[in-house]
Amino acid sequence: MPWKIGLILFAGTLFCVSAVGFLIVKIALRPKDGGDLDDYHYEFEDHCPDLTRYEKWSRLTFIGVITGMLLLFLTAVL
């Protein structure tokens, strides 16, 4: 069953890299409290480049974590 081992290695690596990336995004890219975010109206928050970049990377890394977990579960079930 070499395909199962390969899938476990891929899913485990994806999970670990995405989890570390998610933590880095939450710590480093979060818009600061004293930033210029207050200058933007709440309806137009997507126009703030810092908030847009934070939300994009937060979503991507979270999707990576979920995908890695699902693939690891799939290999455990098969």
Helices and strands as residue ranges (DSSP letters): H 2-28, G 36-39, G 42-47, H 49-77
